[in-house]
Amino acid sequence: METIFIHPTAIVDEGCTIGSGTKIWHFSHIMPHCILGERCNIGQNVVVSPGVVLGNNVKVQNNVSIYTGVTCADDVFLGPSVVFTNISNPRSAINRRGKYEKTQVGRGASIGANATIVCGNNIGSYALVGAGTVVTKSIPPYALVVGNPGRQMGWVGEYGHRLFFDDQGLAICPESGEKYELKDGEIWKVMSE
C-alpha cells in the first residue's frame, strides 16, 4: 500500500476518506466528508468542498475550486484554476445551502486551465474541455468543447487527440491506433477482434 502525503500547510478536515498513494500539496483544503480515491494528486491552493467525490488517479492542478455536488470519475484531469459552481442563481442574502446542483465528470475527461463549469452540466467520459471554456450545457463522451459559451468543435479519442472521421464514420487515433466509430451523433470505440 502506498503512503498518503499531506503537506504540512494543507488542511484535511475530519470525516474524509483519502486513498492510498494520494498527495495533497501546499495550502489546499479538503473539507469534511470528501472521498479522494487512490493515487490522486491535489495541487497547491485547491479547495475541495464537503461531500465531493474524486475517483482514482484524479489530477487536480493548482488553484482549482471543486464545490459540493461535484463527482469526478477515475482518471479525470482538472487544469489550473478550473472552477465548478453549485448554485445557478447565487445571492449573498439568500441561503441556498442544501440546494446544491450536481455535476458529474466522466472517466478520463480533461478540463483545461481557467475553465468554468456551470453546475448541473455533466461532462462525458474522455471529453476534452479547452482552456478558458465556459461550460453551460452537458457535454457528450469524447466531445471536444471550446469557447464562451462552450461549443462542440469535434471529437477526441481516449489519448486526447482530435479524431477525423472518414465517409464510413471511422477514425483512428494517431498515437494509440485505436479505432472509433461515429454514428447518429455518438462516438464508440471499436474493440479489437
N, C-alpha and C positions, 0 to 999 in steps of 0.2 A: 504494500500500500504506500503510495506517495504521500509525502507530508504536505500539509497546508501551510502556505506562507501568508502572514498578515503583517504588513509593515507597521512599525510602532506608532506611526501617525494616523493610521486608519482606525475607524471605529466600526465594530461589528456588534450590533445590539443582540440582546438575548432572544432566544427562540428561533435563530437562524439555523439552517442546515447547509453546511459547506462541504462539497465533495472533495475527495482525495485529489491531490495534485493541483488544487486551485490556488491562485496567487491574487492577493489584494494589495494594491500599491498605495503610495503616499496620499494622505488626506482624503481618502474615499470613505464613504459612509454607507454601510449595509444595514438597513433598518429592520425592525422586528419581523420575524416570521417569513423571511425570504428563503428561497431554496435556490442554491447555486450548485450546479452539477459538478462532475469531476473535470479536472484539467481546464477550468475556466481561467481567464486572465482578465482581471479588473484593473484598468489603468489608473492614473492619478486623477484625483478630484472628481470621482464618479459618485453619483448618488443613486442608490437602489432603494426605492421606497417600499413600505411594508407590503408583504404578500407577493412580491414579484417572484416569478419562477424563471430561472435560466437553466437550459438543458446542459448536457456535457459539451465541453470544448467550445464554449461561447467566448469570443474575444471582444472585449469592451475597451475601446481606446479612451484616451484622456478626455475629461470634461463632459462625459455623457450623462444625461438625466433619464432614468428609467422609472416612471411613476407607477403607482398602484394600478393594477388592471392589465399590466403587460406580461405576456408569457413568450419566451423565446425557446424554440426547439433546439436540438443539438446542432452544433457547427455553425451557428449564426455569427456574423461579423458586424459589429457596430463601430463605424468610423468615428474619428474625433469630433466631439461637440454635437453628436446626434441628440435630438430631444424628442421624447414621446410626450404627448399630452394625455389627460384622462377626463377632462370635462369639456364639453362642446361650447358651453356658454358661461365661462367663469365670471364671477362677480365677487369682489372683495367683501362686500357687505352681506352676501348670501352664502351660508354654509351648505355646500353640496357634498360634504363627505358622506360616503356610503352610497353615492350615486355615480361612482366612477364607471366610465365606459371601458370595455375590454378591447385589447389589441393583441392579436397573435401573430408572431413572426415564425414562418415555417422553416423547416430544416434546411440548412445550408444557405439561407438567404444572406445577402450582404447589403448594408446600408452605408452609403458614402458620407464623408465628412460634412457636417453642418446641415444635414437633412433634418426636416421636421416631420414627424408622423402624427397627423391629427387623429385623435382617438376614435375607436370604432372601425378603423380601416385595417383589415388584415393584410399581411404580406405573405404571398405564397412561397412554397419551397423553392429554393435556388433562384429566386428573383434577385435582380440587381437594381438597387435604387441609387442613382447617381448623386454625386456631391451637390449639396445645396438644394436638393429636390424638396418640395413640399407635397407630401402625400395626403390627398383629400378624398381618395376612394380606394377600395380594396384592390389589390394587385394579384393577378393570377400567377401560378407557379411558372418559373422560368422567364418571366417578363423582364424586359429592360425598360426602366422608367426614369425619366429626367425632367427637370424644369419646375416652374412655379406657375400654375399648379402642375403636379406631376402628370406626364403623358407617356403612354407606352410608345417606345420608338423601335421595338423589335423584341427579339428573344435571345437568351443566353443559355448555354449548357451548364452542367454542374461544375465545370472548371472556370466558369465566368467569362468565356469568350462569346462574342456575338455569333449567332448562327444565321446562315444564309440558306434558305430552302430552295430546292430545285422545283421543276414543274410537277413532280410527283409528291411534293411536300416533304422531302427528305433533306436532312442536313447532317454534316459530320463536324464534330469538334476538332479544330486544328491541332490541339495539344494532345487530347486523350484518344482520338479516333472513335469515340463513342458516337452512335447514330441516334438521331432524333427524328420524329415524325410530327408534322403539323397537320391537324385535321379538325375542321369545324371550329377554328379559333382556339384549340387546345393543343398543347405540345406533350408528346410522350417520348420517353427514352426507349429505344428499340433494344430489347435484350438479345444478346448473342445466342445463337443456337448451339 
